[in-house]
Amino acid sequence: MAAQLGEKQWYIVTTFSMHESKTADNLVKRIHSMGMEDLILRVLVAEQDVPVLKDGLPTGKTKKKNLYPGYIFVEMIMTDESWYIVRNTPGVTGIAGSSGGGQKPTPVSREEIEPVLKRMGMIDSSMYDRYNVGDAVKVIHGPLEGTEGTIISIDKDTGACRVETIFFGRSTPVDVDFSEIEKI
């Protein structure tokens, strides 16, 4: 391949709402059929299992809920070839950050993509480097969602974090998973 290799980055690809999975499948098939696995690395539809309710009560079943309707996330090395493959995939309506006129789109910053990856359970060691004891954080999901506090310890091996927060006017340490916190 004559492509100039750059750094891998995440990009936000727009699609029709409710067609994210089909568009992602189309893109994955194109990546494999065109041998682009070394340039287009990951395709992600940000979905979570949510309980199915009937009359306000859980049925014991779950369904997929798209956290970002109309968007899929693609990790790739931006070249003319990879850009062409993505934007010409059936179902893709555009790439966020592309102003048109042949201008390549701008990648999503690490701070913006990290919460998406965390919600999907895609934690990598580089994420820990941005978090330190004393940092102010917010719990983004789980039973303590919305709670704010300060990191008092991080275990990079297990992903366990202890966050000091205020409950009922008292300072209280709570244990949360690293995937459940986001810097404020």
LINRA-V539935 format. One record per helix or strand. SS is the DSSP state (H for helix, E for strand). FROM is the first residue (numbers start at 1). TO is the last residue. Records with the same first field share a line. If there is no record, write none. Layout:
SS->FROM-TO + FROM-TO
//
This chain:
E->8-15 + 40-44 + 47-54 + 57-66 + 71-77 + 92-95 + 100-100 + 103-103 + 108-108 + 136-139 + 148-155 + 160-167 + 170-177 + 181-183
H->20-33 + 80-87 + 110-119 + 125-128 + 178-180
//
